[in-house]
Amino acid sequence: MKSSVFPLMCIALCCALSCKKGSDSNTPDAKSQALKIEISTATNINNDVLLKLVNDTRLAGCNCGTTKMPPVAALTWNANLASAAIYQSKYMASIKSMVHTSANGETVGTRVTATGYNWTTVGENIAAGQTSEAQVFSDWIASESHCKNIMTASFKEMGAARTDTYWVQVFAAK
């Protein structure tokens, strides 16, 4: 990634919401009740490649910036989380901007809930401009906050997607 694009990616840093069930961000309101995301598998990425990159790093542990992250358990792929990622990557591509929250207030928690996934913790990494799973993963690992999302032990499952060059990675646990 060009060095001028990376700071823009860092501006839209990942949000790791460690919200417990029943909190406001996991309770559907009038807006989120209307949002229903159909389960889709058209992620436009090689799911296995990205999941392997993530899990190899999780199992080995790594340094996220100046923070040493110990090894943690591998993640499993989840179609609901992939659908939430597809939805957000399409939205970002449509507005040609990286955002975690849509214009009508939808957050990663809202999107994941709309797939039918009953989460207790959820997080999201976004990026733009990369052309391969290896490149986006490398950029996420090079960013301390994105790396910490990848290494968060409480996350158990992952989904991801790309639309054009807009990438979304969603993490959660039930």
C-alpha positions in Angstrom: 0.0 0.0 0.0 1.3 3.5 -0.8 2.5 5.3 2.3 0.0 8.1 1.7 -3.0 5.7 1.8 -2.0 4.0 5.0 -2.6 7.0 7.3 -6.1 7.2 5.8 -6.7 3.6 6.7 -5.5 4.3 10.2 -7.9 7.2 10.6 -10.7 4.7 10.3 -9.3 2.5 12.9 -11.0 -0.7 13.9 -13.7 -0.7 16.6 -13.5 -3.5 19.0 -16.7 -3.4 20.9 -16.6 -5.6 24.0 -20.3 -5.2 24.7 -22.1 -7.7 26.9 -25.4 -9.0 25.8 -28.3 -6.7 26.6 -26.3 -3.5 26.3 -27.6 -0.8 24.1 -25.4 -1.7 21.1 -26.7 -5.2 21.0 -30.4 -4.3 21.5 -32.3 -3.7 18.3 -33.8 -0.3 18.0 -36.2 1.0 15.3 -33.4 1.4 12.8 -31.7 -1.9 13.3 -35.1 -3.8 13.4 -35.6 -2.8 9.8 -32.1 -3.9 8.7 -32.1 -7.6 7.7 -28.9 -9.0 6.1 -29.3 -12.1 4.0 -26.7 -14.7 4.5 -24.4 -14.7 1.5 -21.1 -16.4 0.6 -20.0 -14.0 -2.2 -17.1 -12.5 -0.2 -14.9 -11.8 -3.3 -11.9 -13.1 -1.4 -10.2 -16.4 -0.7 -11.7 -17.1 2.7 -9.3 -19.9 3.4 -6.2 -17.8 2.7 -7.2 -14.9 4.9 -8.3 -17.2 7.7 -5.0 -19.1 7.6 -3.0 -15.9 7.8 -5.1 -14.8 10.8 -4.9 -18.1 12.6 -1.2 -18.7 11.9 -0.5 -15.3 13.6 -3.0 -15.9 16.5 -1.4 -19.3 17.2 2.1 -17.9 17.2 1.5 -14.6 19.0 2.9 -11.4 17.7 3.8 -7.8 18.6 1.0 -5.3 17.9 3.1 -2.1 17.8 4.7 -2.0 21.2 2.3 -4.5 22.7 3.3 -8.1 23.0 0.3 -10.3 22.2 0.5 -13.9 23.4 -0.7 -16.8 21.3 -4.5 -17.3 21.3 -6.9 -19.9 19.9 -7.6 -20.0 16.2 -10.8 -18.5 14.8 -13.4 -20.3 12.7 -15.1 -18.9 9.6 -18.7 -17.8 10.1 -21.1 -17.1 7.2 -23.2 -14.6 9.2 -20.1 -12.6 10.0 -19.0 -12.8 6.3 -22.5 -11.5 5.3 -22.1 -8.5 7.7 -18.7 -7.9 6.1 -20.1 -8.1 2.5 -22.9 -5.7 3.4 -20.4 -3.1 4.8 -17.8 -3.5 2.0 -20.6 -2.9 -0.5 -21.6 0.2 1.4 -18.1 1.6 1.6 -17.5 0.9 -2.1 -20.8 2.7 -2.9 -19.7 5.9 -1.0 -16.0 5.4 -1.9 -15.0 5.9 1.7 -13.9 3.8 4.7 -16.4 4.0 7.6 -17.4 1.8 10.5 -20.8 3.5 10.9 -23.2 4.0 8.0 -25.0 7.3 7.3 -28.1 5.9 9.0 -26.2 4.9 12.1 -25.6 1.2 11.5 -22.6 -0.2 13.4 -20.8 -3.5 13.2 -23.0 -4.7 16.1 -26.2 -3.7 14.2 -25.0 -5.4 11.1 -24.0 -8.6 12.8 -27.3 -8.7 14.8 -29.2 -8.2 11.5 -27.7 -11.5 10.2 -29.2 -13.4 13.1 -25.9 -13.8 15.0 -26.4 -13.4 18.7 -23.1 -11.9 19.8 -21.6 -11.0 23.1 -18.5 -9.3 21.7 -17.9 -7.9 18.2 -15.2 -6.0 16.3 -14.3 -4.9 12.8 -11.3 -4.0 10.7 -11.6 -2.1 7.5 -9.2 -1.2 4.8 -9.0 0.2 1.3 -6.6 -0.1 -1.7 -5.2 -3.6 -1.2 -5.4 -6.1 -4.0 -4.8 -9.4 -2.2 -5.5 -11.1 1.1 -1.8 -11.1 1.9 -1.5 -7.4 1.4 -4.5 -6.4 3.5 -3.5 -8.8 6.2 0.0 -7.3 6.2 -1.4 -3.8 6.5 -3.8 -4.8 9.3 -0.9 -6.5 11.3 1.2 -3.3 10.8 -1.5 -1.2 12.4 -1.5 -1.6 16.2 -5.3 -1.4 16.7 -6.1 -3.6 13.7 -3.5 -6.1 14.9 -5.0 -6.1 18.4 -8.4 -6.9 16.9 -6.9 -9.9 15.1 -5.3 -11.0 18.4 -8.2 -10.5 20.7 -8.7 -13.8 22.6 -12.4 -13.2 23.2 -13.2 -13.3 19.5 -14.0 -16.9 18.4 -15.2 -16.5 14.8 -14.5 -14.3 11.8 -15.9 -13.3 8.4 -14.5 -11.0 5.8 -15.3 -9.6 2.4 -14.1 -7.2 -0.3 -15.9 -5.1 -2.8 -13.7 -3.4 -5.3 -10.7 -2.5 -3.0 -12.8 -2.0 0.1 -12.1 -4.7 2.7 -14.0 -5.6 5.9 -13.1 -8.1 8.5 -15.7 -8.9 11.2 -14.9 -10.7 14.5 -17.3 -11.9 17.1 -18.2 -14.5 19.8 -21.6 -15.8 20.8 
